[in-house]
Amino acid sequence: MRSKIPNLRHLDIALHVCKTHGFSSVSKIVNLSPSAITQAMRGLETSIGAQIFDRSQSGAFPNALGKIYLDRISRAFDALGAAENALDKGRAAFSLKSRVTASQLRAIIAVVQSGSYNQAARRLGLSQPSVYKAAHSVEVLYNTDLFRPSPSGVEATQKAREFSRHASVALSEIERGQEEVMEYQGRISGRLAIGALPLICARVLPDAINKLLQIYPDADVKVIAGVYSDLLDSLRHGDHDILIGALRHPAPAKDVQQTDLFEDALSIIVGKGHPILSIPKPGLNDLAKLDWVVPHKNTPTRHCFERFFSDMKEQRPTRIIETSSLLFIRTILQNSDRATLLSVHQAHYEIERGDLVVVKFVLAGSRRTIGVTTRHHWKPTRLQEKFLKLLHEEARAL
C-alpha cells in the first residue's frame, strides 16, 4: 500500500515559495491570498511531519531539510510534466498539478495496469464507480480518450500508457521525498524495492540485504522476482527503483541506465551421480543427448545455450524444460538426470554440499555481465544508496 500523498497543488505552491522566498509574491502566481498560502504551507508541513521553511521578516526560505524535500518534489513535477505532455498539454488551459489529484492519478495507473475498472477498484480498495469517475474526469479535462472497451474490460491507449508511466514515477518520487524527511530526522525505515531476475546470483543479493538490515533493521525491503520484461516495465513505472540481473546490450530502453557488478561465467551443472560424470572428457555429442532444463527464450543464458549447440545440424537437444525458477532447477537436477546452464555462484550451496556437480566442460563465450539497471537520472535515498554500496562490496568479494 502506497503512502498518503500531500495535496499536489500545495506542493506546487511550496516550489513557488522556494523560488520567490515569499508568500505574498506567490499569491499572484497561484491566485490565492497570502493567508491561504500560509495556511497551505502549514498544512503541508504538518502532513510531512517537518518544517521545511524558515520564516522571517525578509521572507520564507527553505531550510536544509526543505532543500532536500523540495528537490525531490521538483523531480516529481518533472515527471508530471512528462505525463501532461503525453496527453497533449495544448488541449488544456491549466497545469496538471493544479487540477488533478493523486487519487485520480492512481486510478488511471491502476486501470492501465489491470485493464479493468473492477480490478482497479479492488486493487485500490475503492468502489468501481469511484475509480471510473476519477479516471473519466481526466479524460474530460483533456478532451481525450484514455481507454477503449475490450472483451476483458478496457484497453489503455498509447497516451494512457505513457501518462501512467510518468505519473507513477512522479508519485514514487513524492513518496521518496517523505522517506528522505524521515532519514533526515534519523528514522531510516523507508522502502527498498528490488526487482531481481529469478536466476540472479544466490549469494550477492541476500548477503547485501542481510548486511543492510543489520544497519537499518526497520527498513521496508521488498524483493520482486519475475521475468525481465515485466521487471523492466515495473522499473520504468517506479514500482521499484533497482533491477538486478544479467545486463542487456544494448540497453533495453532510452530511459534506463545499466551499471556493472561483476562478470559471471556459465557452467554445465547436474545432480550427483549423473551418468555424464562417468565420462572422463564428455564431448558436444554427449551433451546434446542429455535432457535439459533451461531458462525461457530471449534470455542471455538461453542465447548461450542455443549458440552452444548451433553448429550441430542433426543432433540438438530436444527434451527441454523451460523455467525461470531457480528453485525448480535445483530440485529437478537433484531428482533426475537433466542438466542445466548455471553460474557456480547460483548453485554455490548445493555444490558445496555435493548435491550438484559441475561437469568438466569449458563453455567458451559464456561470460555475461551481472549488474544493476535503474532509471536515467534516478536519485537514490540514503537507504538505497547504502544498499548499492553493500551490493558492490559483495560483488567484489566473489
Secondary structure as UniProt FT lines:
FT   HELIX           8..20
FT   HELIX           23..30
FT   HELIX           34..48
FT   STRAND          53..56
FT   TURN            57..58
FT   STRAND          59..62
FT   HELIX           64..86
FT   HELIX           89..91
FT   HELIX           96..99
FT   HELIX           102..114
FT   HELIX           117..124
FT   HELIX           128..142
FT   STRAND          147..150
FT   TURN            151..152
FT   STRAND          153..156
FT   HELIX           158..184
FT   TURN            185..186
FT   STRAND          191..196
FT   TURN            198..199
FT   TURN            202..203
FT   HELIX           204..215
FT   TURN            217..218
FT   STRAND          220..225
FT   HELIX           228..236
FT   TURN            237..238
FT   STRAND          242..246
FT   TURN            254..255
FT   STRAND          256..264
FT   STRAND          267..271
FT   TURN            272..273
FT   HELIX           275..278
FT   HELIX           284..288
FT   STRAND          291..294
FT   TURN            297..298
FT   HELIX           300..308
FT   TURN            309..311
FT   STRAND          320..322
FT   HELIX           326..334
FT   STRAND          338..342
FT   TURN            344..347
FT   HELIX           348..353
FT   STRAND          356..358
FT   TURN            364..365
FT   STRAND          368..375
FT   TURN            376..377
FT   HELIX           382..396
//
